[in-house]
Amino acid sequence: MKRITSVLIAILLIFAAITLTACGNSATRFDDATYMVTFDSQGGSAIESKTVYSGNIVINPGNPTREGYYFIGWYKSTEENAEEWKFATDAVTSNITLYARWKEKNSSVSDNADETPSETKILVVYFSRADENYSVGIIEKGNTEIIAEIIKENVGGTLFHIERATAYPATYKDCTDEAKAEQNAKARPAIKADVNIEDYDIIFLGYPIWWGDLPMPMYSFIENHDWSGKVVYPFVTHEGSGLSGTVSTLKSKLVGAAVKDGLAVRGATAQNSRDSARQAVVSWLDDFNLGSEK
Ligand SMILES: Cc1cc2nc3c(=O)[nH]c(=O)nc-3n(C[C@H](O)[C@H](O)[C@H](O)COP(=O)(O)O)c2cc1C
């Protein structure tokens, strides 16, 4: 009898220990620190604060709006060199305030014949090559140029085509050979004409992926300008490489610019499936609340 009682007591003790441990865990769960993320819209529409568990990310609250301004992003402070908050990766470990950054829309009139009546300070500048290309045969208009035109249809602004002063060979094979030699030599070939990016605030920057990188005339172009204060939206066409790390390259080269997430579209899709290409562009623009400025 004594033995049965001891066994029963032992079982009860084990059960009590398990219960206490479980309670302890749930108590820890409820005691987890939470932090408040406040959004200071800096003159834009109000955005509600969010409460986040310590170490978690905060969900992007969406873009505020402000009459006469473009929203650029949420920043860690109002300092000019402040870092942009990366909603996908930045963990919240204290109470924080994120600050909206804005760019004033331009009301001045440009004499560029290609500019839409909305007179926005948006530039859609791209490098693109027609002639024979991979997977599309001989084309009259380059794939990236098609995407650039779709972007312009949606946001307005000015289109500008960067071209090498001396045209690349018309056959695909000769072009790839020449482009490779240029890349190996880190060449900065002359371009046919330039555009004054200093007149614009928002710049859509387009190019095909060539040998996993930007074509060399793009370097000639970007190294010739002061990018500080610009908001840059990169877009590329490719045949399998996607953006191929070029957004990081742009982030390091375009000093002082806010370089946004890029768009990558297959060249053959741009050339042969315009509706799909249009959808890709519109959904990318939506991510930034752009596209209604037609
Ligand atoms: C010189 C050259 C190099 C290329 N290198 C790549 C590459 O590394 N990765 C890739 O996905 N596509 C590559 N392509 C394919 C182009 O990125 C693709 O065809 C693009 O849509 C061309 O755009 P465009 O017509 O505006 O010039 C290359 C094409 C050329 C002509």
The ligand as a Gaussian input file, in Angstrom:
#p B3LYP/6-31G(d) Opt

LIG

0 1
 C       25.945000      41.699000     -75.618000
 C       24.812000      40.951000     -74.955000
 C       25.014000      40.314000     -73.747000
 C       23.957000      39.703000     -73.083000
 N       24.169000      39.129000     -71.863000
 C       23.106000      38.642000     -71.169000
 C       23.275000      38.117000     -69.860000
 O       24.376000      38.084000     -69.302000
 N       22.182000      37.663000     -69.211000
 C       20.935000      37.672000     -69.779000
 O       19.984000      37.261000     -69.134000
 N       20.745000      38.158000     -71.023000
 C       21.788000      38.654000     -71.730000
 N       21.601000      39.173000     -72.975000
 C       20.230000      39.258000     -73.496000
 C       19.663000      40.663000     -73.302000
 O       19.750000      41.058000     -71.938000
 C       18.209000      40.736000     -73.714000
 O       18.068000      40.274000     -75.004000
 C       17.646000      42.139000     -73.579000
 O       16.256000      42.077000     -73.615000
 C       18.133000      43.060000     -74.672000
 O       17.530000      44.322000     -74.507000
 P       17.527000      45.435000     -75.632000
 O       16.741000      44.876000     -76.803000
 O       16.802000      46.569000     -75.006000
 O       18.930000      45.760000     -75.975000
 C       22.651000      39.724000     -73.669000
 C       22.474000      40.313000     -74.929000
 C       23.533000      40.927000     -75.567000
 C       23.319000      41.582000     -76.909000

